[in-house]
Amino acid sequence: MFKFLKKKIKKIEEEAEEKEEKKVFGLSDKKIDELLWELEMDMLESDVALEAVEYIKGIVKENLVGSPRKEAKKKIEEALKEAISNILKKSEKNFYEEIKKFDKPIIIMFVGVNGSGKTTAIAKLAHDLKNRGYSCVIAAGDTFRAGAIEQLERHAEKIGVKLIKHPSGSDPAAVAYDAIEHAKARHKDFVLIDTAGRMQTNINLMQEMEKIKRVAKPDMIIFVGDALTGNDAIEQAKKFNQAVGIDGVILTKVDTDAKGGASISIAYAIKKPLFFIGVGQGYNEQIPFKADWMIRRIFG
């Protein structure tokens, strides 16, 4: 991200040396507008949502107005870090502190589109919960695809947690209900409910998900988004939030996202906590989101 900066700032610094001889200092409005335009294009290409771009540009402009040309590089970098840090820190929240407010079994429903890494994200969270001493039940609520049930079953066996499943084509709300009843009877701490990878534009499937919510009465609904889909992930999150309400986000494949725009955009666009980010394929490679970690990654 911000690949234009080095070249653009070098040019400004060269102009500053020339202007200094003539005792002309400061960035003109025209120069600032040029910088902001290129900054906007670079961020949009990096999948930063437009509303986040406008906020960041505002912070940068405030810092640049009246600044000497020789300080352009320092001012821009400081302003960018300040703006992006403000966005990301608002999205930073401790999942394990949040769950303390709920009675057991704590019911968490996971939503997201096909290919977002939802099933793996559930398995990673179940693994983390188990390592922390919690007991879990996983509900194989994606009954539309037999492969999804089999995938979740393999994960459950590997990490040693109970899976509740019905045959492919069954009512997913019934699977969720049975998992919750099992958890209550066995005094389990968590029920993690998988759902089908629903495209956000499919009204029928959205209605089905609303039914699961009515039956399961989840304490928390977590949206799982793919960082590589950029602004598509933001639009998906907005649609799911409108349909069933989102309480938090897991962003997958962050380790392979060179742009970093999705994390900024989700944080700003839906104003929901970004609980975890996926940084690899292993069960231990889903880590709590930290704004400082993402800042270091974005700015190198």
PEFENGI-V195202 format. One record per residue. RES is the residue in one letter. OMEGA is omega in radians with two decimals (none if undefined). Layout:
BEGIN
res=RES omega=OMEGA
res=RES omega=OMEGA
END
This chain:
BEGIN
res=M omega=3.10
res=F omega=-3.09
res=K omega=-3.10
res=F omega=-2.91
res=L omega=-3.06
res=K omega=-3.11
res=K omega=-3.09
res=K omega=-3.09
res=I omega=3.08
res=K omega=3.12
res=K omega=3.13
res=I omega=-3.13
res=E omega=3.10
res=E omega=3.10
res=E omega=-3.13
res=A omega=3.12
res=E omega=3.14
res=E omega=-3.08
res=K omega=-3.06
res=E omega=3.13
res=E omega=-3.13
res=K omega=-3.13
res=K omega=3.07
res=V omega=-3.07
res=F omega=3.04
res=G omega=3.09
res=L omega=3.12
res=S omega=3.08
res=D omega=3.14
res=K omega=-3.13
res=K omega=3.11
res=I omega=3.13
res=D omega=3.09
res=E omega=3.13
res=L omega=-3.11
res=L omega=3.11
res=W omega=3.14
res=E omega=3.07
res=L omega=3.13
res=E omega=3.14
res=M omega=-3.12
res=D omega=3.14
res=M omega=3.11
res=L omega=3.09
res=E omega=3.13
res=S omega=3.06
res=D omega=3.01
res=V omega=-3.11
res=A omega=-3.03
res=L omega=-3.11
res=E omega=3.07
res=A omega=3.11
res=V omega=-3.12
res=E omega=3.12
res=Y omega=-3.12
res=I omega=3.12
res=K omega=-3.14
res=G omega=3.13
res=I omega=-3.13
res=V omega=-3.12
res=K omega=3.11
res=E omega=-3.10
res=N omega=-3.06
res=L omega=-3.07
res=V omega=3.12
res=G omega=-3.11
res=S omega=3.02
res=P omega=-3.12
res=R omega=-3.09
res=K omega=-3.14
res=E omega=-3.07
res=A omega=-3.10
res=K omega=-3.12
res=K omega=-3.09
res=K omega=-3.13
res=I omega=-3.13
res=E omega=3.12
res=E omega=-3.11
res=A omega=3.11
res=L omega=3.14
res=K omega=3.12
res=E omega=-3.09
res=A omega=-3.10
res=I omega=3.09
res=S omega=3.10
res=N omega=3.14
res=I omega=-3.03
res=L omega=-3.11
res=K omega=3.09
res=K omega=-3.11
res=S omega=-3.10
res=E omega=3.12
res=K omega=-3.08
res=N omega=-3.14
res=F omega=-3.05
res=Y omega=2.98
res=E omega=-3.13
res=E omega=-3.05
res=I omega=-3.11
res=K omega=-3.09
res=K omega=-3.05
res=F omega=3.03
res=D omega=3.13
res=K omega=-0.03
res=P omega=3.10
res=I omega=-3.04
res=I omega=-3.14
res=I omega=-3.14
res=M omega=-3.10
res=F omega=-3.14
res=V omega=3.13
res=G omega=-3.06
res=V omega=3.11
res=N omega=3.05
res=G omega=-3.11
res=S omega=-3.10
res=G omega=-3.07
res=K omega=-3.11
res=T omega=3.12
res=T omega=3.11
res=A omega=3.09
res=I omega=-3.14
res=A omega=3.13
res=K omega=3.13
res=L omega=3.10
res=A omega=3.11
res=H omega=3.14
res=D omega=3.12
res=L omega=3.13
res=K omega=3.12
res=N omega=3.12
res=R omega=3.06
res=G omega=3.11
res=Y omega=3.05
res=S omega=-3.03
res=C omega=2.92
res=V omega=3.09
res=I omega=3.10
res=A omega=3.14
res=A omega=-3.03
res=G omega=3.04
res=D omega=-3.08
res=T omega=-3.13
res=F omega=-3.13
res=R omega=3.11
res=A omega=3.14
res=G omega=3.14
res=A omega=3.11
res=I omega=-3.14
res=E omega=3.13
res=Q omega=-3.14
res=L omega=3.12
res=E omega=3.11
res=R omega=3.10
res=H omega=-3.10
res=A omega=3.12
res=E omega=-3.11
res=K omega=-3.07
res=I omega=3.04
res=G omega=3.06
res=V omega=-3.10
res=K omega=3.06
res=L omega=3.03
res=I omega=-3.10
res=K omega=3.00
res=H omega=3.10
res=P omega=3.08
res=S omega=-3.12
res=G omega=3.14
res=S omega=3.11
res=D omega=-3.12
res=P omega=3.10
res=A omega=3.10
res=A omega=3.09
res=V omega=3.13
res=A omega=3.14
res=Y omega=-3.12
res=D omega=3.13
res=A omega=3.13
res=I omega=3.11
res=E omega=3.09
res=H omega=-3.13
res=A omega=3.12
res=K omega=-3.11
res=A omega=-3.08
res=R omega=3.10
res=H omega=3.10
res=K omega=-3.08
res=D omega=-3.03
res=F omega=2.91
res=V omega=3.14
res=L omega=-3.02
res=I omega=3.01
res=D omega=3.06
res=T omega=-3.13
res=A omega=3.13
res=G omega=-2.95
res=R omega=3.00
res=M omega=-3.01
res=Q omega=-3.13
res=T omega=-3.10
res=N omega=-3.04
res=I omega=-3.11
res=N omega=-3.14
res=L omega=3.06
res=M omega=3.11
res=Q omega=3.08
res=E omega=3.12
res=M omega=3.07
res=E omega=3.10
res=K omega=3.10
res=I omega=3.13
res=K omega=-3.14
res=R omega=-3.11
res=V omega=-3.04
res=A omega=-3.06
res=K omega=-3.06
res=P omega=3.06
res=D omega=-3.08
res=M omega=3.03
res=I omega=-3.09
res=I omega=3.06
res=F omega=3.09
res=V omega=-3.10
res=G omega=3.14
res=D omega=-3.10
res=A omega=-3.07
res=L omega=3.14
res=T omega=3.03
res=G omega=-3.07
res=N omega=3.05
res=D omega=3.12
res=A omega=3.14
res=I omega=3.13
res=E omega=3.08
res=Q omega=-3.12
res=A omega=3.12
res=K omega=-3.12
res=K omega=3.12
res=F omega=3.12
res=N omega=3.09
res=Q omega=-3.05
res=A omega=-3.03
res=V omega=-3.10
res=G omega=3.13
res=I omega=3.11
res=D omega=-3.13
res=G omega=-3.04
res=V omega=2.86
res=I omega=3.14
res=L omega=-3.08
res=T omega=3.03
res=K omega=3.13
res=V omega=-3.12
res=D omega=-3.13
res=T omega=3.14
res=D omega=-3.10
res=A omega=-3.03
res=K omega=3.12
res=G omega=-3.05
res=G omega=-3.08
res=A omega=-3.13
res=S omega=3.10
res=I omega=-3.04
res=S omega=3.13
res=I omega=-3.14
res=A omega=-3.07
res=Y omega=-2.95
res=A omega=-3.06
res=I omega=3.05
res=K omega=3.10
res=K omega=-3.13
res=P omega=3.00
res=L omega=-3.00
res=F omega=-3.04
res=F omega=3.00
res=I omega=3.10
res=G omega=-3.10
res=V omega=3.13
res=G omega=-3.06
res=Q omega=-3.07
res=G omega=3.14
res=Y omega=3.13
res=N omega=-3.03
res=E omega=2.93
res=Q omega=-2.95
res=I omega=3.05
res=P omega=3.14
res=F omega=3.06
res=K omega=-3.10
res=A omega=-3.11
res=D omega=3.11
res=W omega=-3.12
res=M omega=3.09
res=I omega=3.13
res=R omega=-3.13
res=R omega=-3.11
res=I omega=-3.05
res=F omega=3.09
res=G omega=none
END
